[in-house]
Amino acid sequence: MTSPAQGLPGTSSPDEVPELYRHYQELRKNPPFVTDAARGNLVVARYADVAAACRHPQLVMARVLAPALAMPESLQPVIRPAMRTLSRMMLFTDPPDHTRLRGLANRAFTPRAVEGMRSRIREIADNLLDRIAGPGPVDLIGTYANWLPIQVIAEMLGAELEDQRAIKRWSDDFALLISGSRQTAIVVAARGAWGVYCLQRYMRRLVRRKRANPGTSLLDALIAAEESGDVLTEQELVSNALLLLAAGHITTTNLIGNGLLALLQHPDQLDLLRQQPELMPQAVEEMLRYESPLQFTGRVAGVDTVINGFRVKTGQTLVLGLGAANHDPEQFPHPDRLDIQRTENRHLAFAGGAHFCLGAALARLEGQIAIDAILRRFPNLRLADQQVEWRNAGVIRGLKRLPVYLQ
């Protein structure tokens, strides 16, 4: 999806509202929709409207790819194979296909299955922190936040540890296609298509190895379903395994990075969390609301429909401002204040409705463990530079680097 946001700002002092959120304030003054003049999309920014749109059965995902990946005619041959792969991902399907694919993948993300990962995630976090040299400055994105989530999801799928750097590189390229990147169309098309191609090739090889030597991983479960003949096609198997591998770590990386930055910029909240570590689950929910890793998602009207009393025409694309909704003062008192004791926090960081994030429970657990581990290990953790740089993407909100002093 593309984004209406005009340039993600650097950080300002904690008492100031960053320019991004000032922009969202302006969008919310014109309910329910703001027309994006450049693309003709309807931008939805109020919490009540975004929540309603996420749940609306007549707003579909299957048609989102076409406007989101609109490319010049000369680039269509480059992007077309990637489009075919993406179109079979559960992220871009609707019932009944989405229901079938989601039901299968849900088996790996039950509360019991996710909770069973707790000790292993803690072990991964500790191992990564053991390798960090201090006192700094140390980049916590490049040394920590990038690698914990990808190691978790790669192990769940049965990928090899030594493959993770390549998977990360290909995933970053794949993300250009769906992140609203502001790079040129030719860069997005070339790198995005290459990333999808490499991930798909890797996944096919991994599937072949798993068929020859079955195990108990999530990928083994997907293969078993594919072999039953009427649940999953081979292309669906590869596309959705690719989705889980690539998308399964990108937003969690940003949850960890954004959350740590928010705490370091709000020392009163950091001190409170150190004093009351039992607040960590509540704190992570507030971090998700305050700096949502996913700022926008999209839907297309499958038929003429009505959302909160306003008509939307068939084929109209809606850009749902998750980040804007999460700062709506009508839903969240003092929304631009980080408050880890916030109790009413029904944020939309994981969207909602049928397409509520499949890995939300796992992301929450990883965020809690990752942030807790680093705060316990480094009690004097502090920012090395008050000015940080955000990635150049409108949909995914995340840091390029997070330089800190550990002592």
Buried (B, 14 or more C-beta within 10 A) or exposed (E): BBBBBEEBBEBEEBEEBBBBBEBBBEBBEEBBBBEBEEBEBBBBBBBBBBBBBBBBEBBBBBBBBEBBBEBEEEBEEBBEEBBEBBBBBBBBBBEEBBEBBBEBBEEBBEEEBBEEBEEBBBEBBEEBBEEBEEEBBBBBBEBBBBBBBBBBBBBBBBBEEEBBEEBBEBBBBBBBBBBBBBBEBEEBBBBBBBBBBBBBEBBBEBBEEBEEEEEEBBBBBBBBBBEEEEBBEEBBBBBBBBBBBBBBBBBBBBBBBBBBBBBBBBEEBBEBBBEEEEBBEBBBBBBBBBBBBBBBBBBBBBEEBEBBEBEBEEEBBBBBBBBBBBBBEEBBEEBBBBBBEBEEBEBBBBBBBBBEBBBBBBBBBBBBBBBBBBBEBBEEBBBBEEEBEBBEBBBBBBBEBBBBBBE
